[in-house]
Amino acid sequence: MDIRRITSSLLGFPLVLLILLIGNKVVVDVALSIIALLAMTEYFDAISKVSKPVKWVGYFSCFSIALIHLVPIDYLNMVVTLGVPTILIILFAQVIATDMKTTFKDIAYTFIGIFYVVFFIMFIAFIDGMPNGKILIWYAIFSAWGTDIFAFFTGILIGKHKFSKVSPKKSIEGCIGGTIGAVLLMLIYTYVANTYWGMSYSYLFITGIGIILSLVGQIGDFAASSIKRYVDIKDFSNLIPGHGGILDRIDSLIFLAPFAYALFTLL
């Protein structure tokens, strides 16, 4: 077992806890914007092996997360929705302005990166801004990181059947164990929320949410692995000892964040 992986997890968790529990909307949005900037840098470094991404558009879009709290709630959906075609227009304008020195391939990889990193991370900010968002955000975190932890140990103990060539080290047993462990963790958290914080969340509904988010998060993990295998790298960076880069650490969380936001609106 990699001691660096355990150490960096123990050091990183209190920082996340501090930001999400104590930080107000501005602090959380700015922190997420910085995380998006780091993750986008890692993505561009990786994808630069096969294309020339339009980095300035990607970096500029990262800063938009820090400004979400300035948008009136009544206009937020419209602003975010219009953000997608606006970025696409800007990217195609780049192709025109450079006489196709920036190619369609370049802007395609850029657009995927912006959507993958910025728009997905933005939903974490949306969850934090929901009623009881400080409580709900931890369901998403427990689902993502709980799945990772339980899948890791289940795979070590009983993993025998490989899941996919996309990520050869992952086993079917590990994926199942990860989902079961994440759901149990979320149910324990629900007991605490209902008993001590005055919530009344349905255990059955949380179980359903847990299964969905865990499975989506694992697809997010495989998605990140497919990018890394495509450009032939092991990790997106070595920023976090034992874990790789920021994007390696949050690949599951950001992938499930939009689905978590949608499901939490039903609670």
JONOR-V368988 format. One record per backbone hydrogen bond with DSSP energy under -0.5 kcal/mol. NH is the residue of the N-H (numbers start at 1). CO is the residue of the C=O. Records with the same first field share a line. If there is no record, write none. Layout:
NH=CO / CO
This chain:
3=1
5=2
6=2
7=3
8=4
9=5
10=6
11=7
12=8
13=9
14=10
15=11
16=12
17=13
18=14
19=15
20=16
21=17
22=18
23=18 / 19
28=24
29=25
30=26
31=27
32=28
33=29
34=30
35=31
36=32
37=33
38=34
39=35
40=36
41=37
42=38
43=39
44=40
45=41
46=42
47=43
48=44
49=46
50=47
51=47
55=53
57=54
58=54
59=55
60=56
61=57
62=58
63=59
64=60 / 61
65=62
66=63
67=64
68=65
70=67
71=68
75=72
76=72 / 73
77=73
79=75
80=76
81=77
82=78
83=79
84=80 / 81
85=81
86=82
87=83
88=84
89=85
90=86
91=87
92=88
93=89
94=90
95=91
96=92
97=93
98=94
99=96
100=95
101=98
103=101
107=103
108=104
109=105
110=106
111=107
112=108
113=109
114=110
115=111
116=112
117=113
118=113 / 114
119=114
120=115
121=117
122=118
123=119 / 120
124=120 / 121
125=121
126=122
127=123
128=124
129=125
130=127
133=130
135=132
136=132
137=133
138=135
139=136
140=136
141=137
142=138
143=139
144=140
145=141
146=141 / 142
147=143
148=144
149=145
150=146
151=147
152=148
153=149
154=150
155=151
156=152
157=153
158=154
159=154 / 155
162=160
163=170
167=164
168=165
170=167
172=161
175=171
176=172
177=173
178=174
179=175
180=176
181=177
182=178
183=179
184=180
185=181
186=182
187=183
188=184
189=185
190=186
191=187
192=188
193=189
194=190
195=191
196=192
197=192 / 193
199=193
206=202
207=203
208=204
209=205
210=206
211=207
212=208
213=209
214=210
215=211
216=212
217=213
218=214
219=215
220=216
221=217
222=218
223=219
224=220
225=221
226=222
227=223
228=224
229=225
230=226
231=227
233=228
240=244
241=239
243=240
244=240
245=243
249=245
250=246
251=247
254=250
255=251
256=252
257=253
258=254
260=256
261=257
262=258
263=259
264=260
265=261
266=263
267=264
